[in-house]
């Protein structure tokens, strides 16, 4: 068949007709909009338009809060990968089980007790007195109660799971589970009521002083870090961690790639953690997200640089924890700091993680560095929120920040130490001797994370007895 060619003039004319037709159709589509918009001079129509805009904003607030809560919940996957990667393969299943229970049991106990203690009508600025089982929440819309509970419950689970890594590889699953529900239902909510109760129906004494902790450097992370310190001290060090003269030995984890993946997941979830704490779909989330991003990068660079200079090579483990230190450090002041000060805060937090981990290692066995990352970097970040506040430096504000940091430690550490000690006296809190050597996966869960690669050379061997007492 012969092809038919059209003159350029006809092609151009045809194109002009098509464009005119499309513009005419689009114009007709906007006629109803223009007609509806014209009577806005009528007060009734103005009020209706404002109400519609307000409802749209409310819907956006709900969507953003739920999306941010889902991101924070996804951080549990990050913690599971990070902690298992930093631990030995024979304990990976135990790590996963603890993280699953932190979220699962934690959600239930926070629903029953924790939410009311933290956000109920305040008694003397200390604890909430209603809101248990999400009942008696006053004038709060029920749909907002559901959304706010979900957002706060995943925060509570985060505080609990910080403890998991510090006591990894030697704590009994039953003992850990008891503490997990205790921190979620009591320890974390009580301090949370002091600092954040006013976000719902409460009014805590610490927030009345003007304490700044926008997303939880102290409320979540330091509380988790000080509880982790108590647990690690009560449980004691792993077999082989210390030489006869007390010198700490390195016990490498089984998978740095898993740990790195966990850090990236945590980094992603942190945008929900920090920016989501607005619980509002507003432009404020832009600066918060940026500060979160650059502070994490600064923490990683600082940690890497310190280890490179000190040891001759950039340490991957410290660099990963430097990311987390930067994130923890900026969490308190993410809405109050300008980006340059966010970078400075993150960089110092990275240094705090490196030097804090090295110092603590002589006294307490923390397989993942949780105490330095969450406890120490959280304390630093909370003070930094006062030092570098964009509203201007105020010595009184810094003083309030120090009071908040001290209050978190003086509440969390003694109570956590007492709970761990009671559990230890009641049921025994750790596995000793050969059981620890075989691994918690087989001894506590009767399964291995990597069955194709045996952890002790004989998967079929009977579980050994363990009456040995662990000595440092």
N, C-alpha and C positions, 0 to 999 in steps of 0.2 A: 504494500500500500504506500502511495506517495504521501509524504508529509506536507502539511499545509502551513505556511508561514504567514504571520500577520504583520502588517506594517507597524513600525514603532509608534506612529501617531495613534493608531487604534488601540494598541496595548495600553498606552498612557491614558487615553480617554476612558477605557474600561476600568482601570485602576482608580481613576478619580471618581467614577460613579460608585464603586464599591465603598470607597472611603466616605463619601457623602451619605450613603445608606447606613453605614455603621454609626456614624455620628448622629444621625437622625434617630436611630433606635435608642442609643444611649441617652439622648436628650429626653425622649419620651419616658424612659425609665425613671428619670429624676423629676418629672412633673409632679407625681404624687407627693414626693418628699418636699418639694418646694411649696406645694399647696398646703401640706400639713404644717409646715414651719411658719407660714405667714401669720396665723392667729396667735403666735406666742406672746403678743402684747396683752392677751387676755390673762389675768392673774391665775385663773384656774388652770390654763394650759401650762403656764410657767411652773406652778406647783407640781403638776403632773410630771413635767420634764425633770425637775429636780429630784422628785421621788424615784423616778426611773434611774437616774444617774446614781443616786445613793444605793439603790438595790443592786445595780451593776457592780459598784465598788464592794458592797458586802459579799456578793458572790465571788468576786475576785479574791477577797481576803480569805474566804473559806478554801478556795482552790489552791491558793499559794500555801496556806498553812498545812493542808493535807499533803500536798506534793513535797513540801519541806520535811514533814514528819516521815514520809516514805523514804526520803534520802537519808535521814538520820537512822531509820530502822535498817537500811541497807549497810550502814556502818558496822552492824553486827557481823556481817560477812567479812568485812575488812579486818575486824579484830580477830575473828576465827583464823583467817589466813595468816595474819601477822604473828599471832601467838603460836600457832602450830609450826610455822616456818622457823621461828626462833627457838623452838623446842626440838627434842629428838623424836625421831619417827615413831618410837615405841609409845609415845604419849599423845599422838595426834588425835586419836579418837576421843580421848578424855577431854582435850581442849575443845573439840567441837561440841561435845555433850554439855560442857559448862556454858558455852556461849548460847546454845539453844535454850537451855534452862534459864539463863539470865533474862532472855527475852520472853520466854513462855510463862514461867512461874512469876517473873517480875511483873508482867502485864496484869496478872490476876491479883497479886497482892497489892499492887499500886491502885488497881480499881477498887479493891475492898477497903483498904486502909490508907495507903500512902497519899492518894490524891486529897482526901479529906484533911489529913494532918498538915499537908503543905499549903492547900489553897482554901480551906474552909474558913468560916468566920473566926477571926483570931482571938485567942485568949491571952491577953497581956503581951501581944506581939511575939508570942513564943510558938504556939501550935494552933492549927485549925481545929474547930470543934464540930464541924458538920461537913456534908459532902461525901460521906462514906457511901460506897457503892453508887456514887454519882447521884445521890438523893439529897434533898434539902439544899439545893444550890441557889436559892433565892430567885431573883428576877432574871438570872442569866437564861437566854434562850436555850432550849434543850439541844438544839442542833449545834450551838456553839459549845455547850458542855461536852458533847461527843468529840468535836474537833479538837478542843483544847486538851481534853484528856489524852487523846491519841498522841498529840504533839509532846505533851509532858511525860507520858509513859515511856516513850522511846528514849527520852533524856535519862530517866531513872534507870533504864536498862543499861545505858552507856556507863553510868557511874558504877554499876555492879560489875560489869565485865572488865573494867580496868583492873579489878582485884585478881581476876582469873590468871593473868599472865605472871603476876609477881609470885604467886604460890604454885605455879605450874610444876609438874613432874614429880610431886611428892605428896600432895594433899588428897585425902579421901574424898571421893565424889559426894558422899552423904554429908560430910562435914562442910564441904564447900556449899552445897545446896542450902543448908541451914543458914549460913551466913549470907548467901545471895538474897534470900527473901527478907532477911533482917535489914540489910542495907537499903533494899528497895522499899520496904514497908515502914521503916522507922528512921534509920540514920540519915539517909539522904533527904527524906521529906521534912524532917525537923529543921535541918539547916536551911533547906529550900524555903521553908515558911518564914525564916528570919530575913531572907534576902529578896524573895520573889513573891511572897504571899499576896501583895497588892496587885499582882497581875490578874487576879480573879476576885475572890471575896475576902482575902486576908489582909493583914497589915503588920509586917514583921518589924521588929525593933531595929534591925540592921538597915533595912531600906529607908526607915524613917531618918536615919543619920545621913542619908544621901549616898550610900554605898553604890559604887558602879561595878556591875558585873553583867554586861549586856546579855551574853549567851552562855556564861558558865565556866570561866577559867578556874574560879574557886568553887562555885556552887556544885558543879559537876566534876570537874577534873581534879581539883585538889582534894575534894571529899573522897573521890575514888582513890587518889594517890596515897592519902594518909591511911585509909582503910587497908590498902595494899601493904603499906609499911608494917602495920600492926599484924596482918596475917603472915607476912614473910618472917617476922620475928618469932611469932608463936610456933609456926610450923617448923622453922629451922631450915638450915641449908640442905641442898641435895648432897647425896653421897659423892665424895670426891671433889667437891667444890673448893675445899681449902686444904692446903698442905699442912703438915704437922706444926709448922711455925706460924700458921694463920694466913699465909700468903694465898690470895685468891687465884684459882686456876680458871682458865677459859673452858667452857663446855659449849661448843658450837651447836647451833640448831641444824636441822636436817635439810632446810631448803630456803636459801635466800630469795630465789625467784618467787616462791609463795609469799614470803614476807613482803617483798616489793609490790606484788599485786595487791596485797592487803593494804599497804600504805596508799597506793593510788585510789583504791576504793574509799578509804577513809578520807582522803583529800577531797574526792568528789562529794562524799556525804557531808563534809564540813560546810559546804555552801548552803545546804539545808539547815545545818546546825546554827550557823551564824546569821545568814541573811533571813532564814526562816523565823528567827526570834523576833522579827518585827510583827509576826502574825498578821501582816497586812501587805497587800499587793501595792506597794508604793515605790516611788523613785529612790527611797532611802536604801533599798537593797543593792543599788549599783555600787556605792562606796564601800559598803560592807563586804560585798563579794570581791571587789578589787583588793581591799585590805587583807582579806583572808588569803587570797592567792599570792600576793607578793610577800606576805609575812612567812608563809610556808617555804617559799623559795629562798628567802633570806636565811631561815633556820637551817635549811639543807646546805646551802653554800658555806655558812659559818662552821657548821659541824665538820663538813668535808675538809675545809681549809685547816682547821685546828688539827685534825688527825693527820693530815698530809704533812704539815709542818713538824708536828711532834714525832710522828712515826715513820716518815719517809714515803708512805703510801696513803691514798685516800681510802678511809675505812667505810665499807658499804653499810655495815650495820649501824654505825653512828650517823651516817648520812641519812639513812631512812628514819631513824629516830629524830634527827634534826628537823626533818619535815614536820613530824608530829609535834615536836617542841615549838616550832614556829606557829603551828595551828593552835595549839593550846594557849600559847602566849598572847595571841591576838584576840582570842575569844572574848575576853572581858571588855576590851576597848575597841572592838571592831567598828562600832558606830560613832565613837568619840574621837578617834585619832585621824590625823591626815595621813595620806599614803607614805610620805617619808618617815614619819614616826612609826608607822606600822612596820616598815622595813627594818627600822632600828630595833623595834621590840622583838620581831621575829629573829633577827640575827643574834641578839643577846640571849634569847631563849634557846637557840641552837647551841650556844656556848655553855649555857647553864646545863643543858642535857649532857654534854660531853664531860664536863668537869664534875657535875653532880653524880653521874653514873660511876665515874672512876673513884670518887670518894666513898660513895655508899657501898661499893663492892667489897670493901674491906670489913664491913660490919653486917651486911645483910645480902642474902642471895636472891637476886631478882632476875630471872632468866631473860626477861624482855625489856628491862629498863623502865618499867611502868612508873616507879616511884619518882625518878628524875623527870621523866617526860610529863607526867600529869601533876604530881605533887609540887615539885620545885618550879617547873616552868609555869604551872598554873598560878603559883604564888607570885612569881615575877610578873606575869602578865597582868594580874590584878593590880599590883602596885604601879605598873607602867600606865594603866588606864588613868591613874591620878596624876602621875608625873607629866605625861605628854598630852593631857586632855586639850582638845582644840579650843575649848572655852577659856583656856588660860591656866597657868600654874597656880595652885592653891595648896599651901602647906596643910591646911585643915582637911582638904580633900584627900591628900596623901595619907594623913593620919587616919581618916576613916577607912581607907583601903587597907592599911596595916591592921586595924582593928578587925576587919572582916577576915583577913588572912589568918590572924591569930585565933579568932573565934572558930573558924573551920577546923583548925588543927586541934584546939582544946576540946572541941566536941567530938570530932570524928575519931581521932586516934585512941583516946582512952576507952570510949564505948566499944570500938571495934576490937581493941585488945581484950577487953573483958568478954565480949561475945566469943571470940576465938578461943579464949582460955576456958570458958565454960563448956564449949563444945568439945575441946580437947579432953577435959576432965570427965565428961559424960560418956563419950563414945570413942575417944581417940581421933585425932585429926589428920594423922599422916600414915602413909605406908612406910615400913622400915625395911632395911637390909635388902635381902634378896628379892623381895617383892618390888621394891623400887628399881632394882637392877633389871629385872625382867620387863618392867614397864607397866604403866597404869592401864594401857589398853587391854592387855591380857588379864591382869589381876583384878581390874575393876569392871570391865565390860566384856571380857571373854571374846575379844575380836581384835584383829590387827588392821591398821590403816592400809598397809601394803603387804597383803598376804603372800605375794610372789617373792617378796624379799624379807626373809625372816629376820627378826631383831636379835635373836640369841642363838641361832644355829640349829635349833630343834623345836619346831612349832608343836610337835606332838608330845614333848616332854611334859610330865605332870607339873602343875604349879608348885613351886618350892615353898617350903615353910619359911616363915620370917619372924624369928623371935629376937633378932639382933637389935641392938640399940644403936642408933646412928650417933656417931661422935664427930665432932667438927674436925 
